[in-house]
Amino acid sequence: MLGAGLLGPFQIGNGGPGGGWIIDEPEIHFVLDIDVAVPDLAGWLQERVSKFQTSHKFEIVPDWICEILSPSTRSIDREIKMPLYAQHGVSFLWLVDPIQRVLEAYRLVDGKWQRIDRYMDTAQAAIPPFDAVPFDLDRLWMPTG
């Protein structure tokens, strides 16, 4: 749902600025294939990647990555992937926990993650780098009960 919500305004330009590529589960090859990661979502500014790539193998570091936390991936996403993304210069990182109903947004500052904010429940939010168009977080959460 998150990718679909961002695609219109930020890739296509419907109701938003456009100018980006948003891909589900791209295979990111950092530094000569030494490090490889497959985030849940990643985005690139079109000014850095002018042509849409049809392959799922990417060698250009994304501007934004989003990981969807689950009980089986939570520690991998936080303890392995977060430092890897910082090491390779990803500018923004979102961690979405659909069970806890929380989105944590981070910006890379001097090689370290700085939390922008923590968004919860059904709040409408404008979250960098997609802060030009606010969206309802309630579309991200898993039904409870």
SEBALUM-359425 format. One record per residue: residue in one letter; y, x, z of N, C-alpha, C, O, CB in turn. Coordinates in steps of 0.001 Angstrom, whole numbers, plus 500000, padded with zeros to 6 digits. Atoms other than C-alpha are relative to their C-alpha. Last residue first. Glycine has a CB too. Layout:
N
AYXZYXZYXZYXZYXZ;...
This chain:
145
G500634501201499477491814491203516027498834499542499268498231498533499636500923498941500046;T500689499849498728494127493614514304499357498689500391499789497616499970500962500475501096;P500015501207499160495112493741510655499230500259501292498211500949501282499371498809499235;M501268500706500105495657497294509434500067498752500863500646498774501949498814500906500423;W500893500069498855499257498357509238498762499176499726498797498163499026500722499438501178;L500911498852499871501032499546506129498903499789501033497867500451500981500782501233500362;R500960499998501123502725496305505010498974501119500113497964501102499409500741500132498676;D501093500915499687504312496006508477498989499895498864497862499450499083500550498629500320;L501189499294499559506315499134507655498830499061500262497680499500500239500305500789501240;D500582500584498798508843497145505675498705500712500349497767500742499552499751498493499812;F501172500847500234510766499269503189499431499550501335499678500162502374498923500752499171;P500818500290498824514210500852503027498798499142499616498841498392498641500838499292501081;V500459501383499995515419502194499657499140499770501244498051500335501346499201499669498698;A499090500784500847517514505374499360499634498519500008500488497668499761499980500532498561;D499092500802499207515629506841502339501006499204499176501819498478499748500725500877500944;F499892501270500719512684508066500297500954499049500705500707497844500753498625499350499857;P499008499867501058512933511732501368500221498723499190500903498747498166499594501098499080;P499909498886500950513514510738504064498617500505499597497721500564500440500818501147500602;I500557498753499493512672507405505727500117501098498947499634500929497827498531499807500415;A499592499165501130514636504189505331499684501425500426500409502020501223501547499810499621;A499546498627499843512832501861507725500401500619498668499829500314497622498919500835500652;Q499616499605501350512147498202508294500633501380500140501467501608501017500993498949499321;A498625499595500290510427497956511627500190500265498511499321500826497843500373501248500809;T499545500658501220507144496101511768501415500379499602502044499689498800499914498521500163;D500197501433500182505262498305514229500586499489498692500280500025497627500611499249501151;M501100500774499458506585501812514807500060498539499574501114497997499238499997500096501502;Y499750501394500347508649504564513231498788499183500403497651499583500154500306499835498481;R501291500664499832508746508062514746500268498517499824501035497935500591499335500318501409;D500061501181499135511673510181513667498571499494500038497701499953499299500968498884499507;I498819500789500356512782513277511788500077498800500929501108498528501545499954499545498505;R500196501447500133510247515550513466501330499315499729502305499508500455499345499415501272;Q499047500626499088510915519209512693499844498492499824500009497975498719501493500475499719;W499796501446500089507993521026511129500958499534501086500781499824502269498659499252500113;K500632500763498928508429524791510964500309498516499834501373498140499340500475500500501384;G501442499809499965509088527200508082499260499231501076498056499418501253499716501413500166;D500320498601499686512816527422508684498504500209500210498087500921501124500759500447501246;V498768499266499705513113523623508686499601501403500446498925501572501460500865499270501103;L500236498576499785510339521517507096501343500713500154502182500666499255499178500613498827;R499297499196501005511091517822507566499720501465500345499719501849501515501570499687499975;Y499614498626499702508770515455509434500731500617498816500504500255497661498769500840500364;A499411499304501141508165511691509501500509501365500449501143501492501496501149499164499372;E499212498856499555505787510019511947500492500726498757499704501053497870499164500956500931;L499748499041501069504579506549510958500886501085500596501975500800501094500673499319498736;V498935499000499869503045504488513745500071500833498729499045501221498171499762500912501237;R498816500592500643500940501322513837501230500896500155502295500462500593500291498612500594;Q498945499977498977498369502774516283501313499395499498502237499166500279500244501431500464;I500585500634498815495549501733513909501047499920501115501199498876501750498745500787500484;P500014501456500133497531502391510719499399499282501207499661498096501409499238499617498766;D501138500440499198498418505948511782499962498476499959500675497820500719500097500529501477;V500066501436499767500668507338509073498726499693500772497625500036500340500047499207498661;L501313500296499437501626511011509085500009498525500368500814498086501190499670500913501251;W500157501221499227504536511762506784498569499940500496497632500248499759500358498741499157;L501356500428499675505438515242505608500070498711500801500841498598501754499235501101500787;F500101501174499138508572516542503892498535499633500191497714499798499289500788498807499406;S498735500318499327509578519869502325499906498865501005500560498906502047501029499655498984;V499816501436500263506148521311501442501215499568500819501285499867502011498696499144500377;G498654500468500305506728525071501750500143498561499556501090498241498838500555500835498977;H499756499986501442503278526685501502501305499310499586501584499192498393498851499344499296;Q500147498631500518502983527646505174500365500074498523500925501073498071498563500501500206;A498803499247499596504305524226506218499971501405499408500982501888498898500105500075501542;Y498877500530500782501611522435504191501296500727500354502109501003499472500159498482500241;L500179499571501391498904524669505683501178499551499146501713500336498364498684499444499423;P499590498597500125500245524147509224499865500538498569500684501345498129499175500857500942;M498564499845499703500079520345508759500445501459499919501430501746499238500316499444501393;K499143500287501157496658520468507022501488500177500286502200500734499450499754498596499524;I500283499138501152494640522253509697501006499756498875501627500695498376498567499760499489;E500246498615499612495649520965513136499743500950498837499970502153498962498846500048500920;R498990499403499109497313517627512369499812501507500191500788502257500165499959499315501355;D498651500203500540495386516381509324501055500705500845501988501296500302500317498507499916;I499881499204501229492081517896510455501427499914499460502030500925499101498983499514498926;S499841498596499599492528516475513979500125500917498787500862501901498844498816500444500867;R498787499746499190493223512938512695500174501480500341501249502034500110499948499184501297;T499136499001500649490561512934509953501192500431500840501878501390500487500499499460498699;S500754498862500538487557511161511559500883501085499381500423502214499207499023499511498966;P500705499262498946489558508841513846499273501238499469499187502245500172499004499084500690;S501127500824499572491843507971510943499292500767501105499551501958501277499022499665498803;L500855499547498915495251509288509981498885498981500261499095497770500212500829500234501276;I500347501200499259496758508551506577498977500415501052497873500845500718499441498865499052;E501385500081499561498351511763505310499825498723500816500640498413501685499595501257500830;C500308501000498989501569511764503314498505500042500284497685500040499366500443498580499541;I501422500318499840502960514705501378499873498962501103500617498979502084499155501284500332;W500341500925498916506446515302500020498499499791500004497868499695498952500747498639499844;D498808500121499160508097517941497793499691499176501243500342499336502276501159499363499210;P499286501282499951504717518881496347501247500079500876501350500925501764499075498900500518;V499954500546498646503785522538495706500774498682499989501872498621499436500651501014500987;I498619500009499523503148523133492004500007499308501365499483498203501508500966499273498976;E499723498663499488499523524035491260501449500143500455501835501191500973499686501042498938;F498590499629500028498241520501490782500173501381500602499564501703501622500860498968500757;K499838498643499475494693519474489869501461500409499812501958500497498690499029501015499282;H499779500075498560494455515674489495500094501381500640500185501479501863498887499209500654;S501055499362499214494969515956485731500306499823501485501471499715501869499868501510499639;T501134500925499957497276513472484003498817500559500779497965499793501230499561499657498597;Q501261499287500208500486515374484775498841499013500128498789498246501089499845501173501018;F501069500563499188503780513568484366498685500659499631498341500762498453499914498470499820;K500988500765500765506296515909482748498902499505500931498381500265501747499396500860498857;S499380500908500975509534517144484345499003499113499263499377498045498779500778500796498996;V501187500240500829508061518642487502500421498956498969500348497755499230498738499511500867;R500883498849499851510937520198489475498769499898499110498242500915498659499575500143501444;E499197498823500351513708517790488393499180501281500141499519502294499529501257500077500886;Q500105499764501434511038515071488423500848501184499560500570501778498518500411498758499233;L498770500384500687510852515413492195499853500327498523499346501392498168501239500723500611;W499207498901500557507253515665493345501261499417499402501234498331498823499196500806498930;G498922500309500930505233513333495531500774501242499612500953502168500403500936498978500602;A499050498895500160501930513451497364501042499592498969500786498768498091499275501320499570;L498932500219500978499563510850498768500851501253499917500988501986500896500872498765500380;D500143501391500417496248510978500659501026499619498938500703498899497993500131499079501200;P499321500961499125496358514765500716499776498576499491499382498370498344501518500310500084;V499903501290500679493684516807498918500659499021500972499972498366501756498580499481499530;A499947501174499135493989520439499938500093498755499128500602498797498008501204500081500989;V500060501254500744493128523782498308500003498864501014499285498921502012498732499936499071;D499990501185499155494067527203499665500018498763499109500831498660498191501221500011500967;I500512499531498712493124530391497798499908498825500971498905498679501669500906501123500583;D501211500705499560493469528593494448499423500516501316498292500173501657498952500101498937;L501173499490500721496021531144493128498673499436500520497679500158500592499969501507500088;V500115498549500161498647530292495741498655500430499419497746500830500148500211500678501331;F498920499138499544498185526610496653499637501453499715498492501854499925500280499787501510;H500492498618499965495890524357494634501186500892500327502054501124499485499324500421498633;I498932499005499984496733520727495421499375501381500156498668501655501126501023499714501148;E500627498755499545494109518180494375501052501095499881501400501517498778498698500352499159;P499980498872500931495973514890494128499312501217500624499294501376501844501454500349499600;E501033498987499838494802512013496336500004501106498932498976501367498308498676499334500001;D501035500188498986497151509272495134498994501136499912498510501464498828499294498632499827;I501402499945500424500128510511493084499094499775501210499327500338502279499677501365499319;I500783500254498793503858509830493348498552499816499582498237498961498755500530498746500781;W501392500301500341506124511332490680499257499825501312499363500677502193499347501136499110;G501107499323499338509864511253491244498651499607499425498530498631498685500026499706501472;G499880498549499905513228510539489676498863500716500691498997501890501034501229500326500691;G500950499318500884513536506815490260500051501500500270500518501937501322500313499698498502;P499450498939500841516762505761492023499048500611498989499497501306498077500502501062500853;G499757498729499328515657502411493395500422501063499008500626500769497830498759500453500755;G499401500210498692515201498734492621500281501278500769500559501231501967499121499135500808;N499765501417499747512789499467489783500525499809501414499783499959502385498708499182499787;G498568500285499931513235503206489099500315498526500165501479498143500051500676500510498773;I499612500812501162509697503894487864501505499735499982502111499657498913499235498667500001;Q500549499397501215508928506758490224500513499253498782501020499862497839498455499994500027;F499805498554500037511050506102493303499339500701498817499674501850498529499486500591501254;P498637499479499885511737502372493289500144501497499743501188501938499264500518499700501350;G498967500733500743508475501099491834501378500625500115501974500994499103500064498579500481;L500090499772501444506062503786493082501135499324499223501777499959498386498664499501499484;L499079498936500404507142503748496728500083500179498488501096500639497962499584501301500632;G498641500322499587505593500406497660501031501025499561502184500677499307500050499858501475;A499528501102500842502456501068495625501436499640500335502229499347499440499099498771500164;G499765499474501344501985504417497316500562498943499075501489499203498308498719500557499419;L498826499142499943502396502835500746500353500540498622501511500489498208499769501151500970;M498794500814500000500000500000500000501267500855500000502266500492499379500000499076501201;
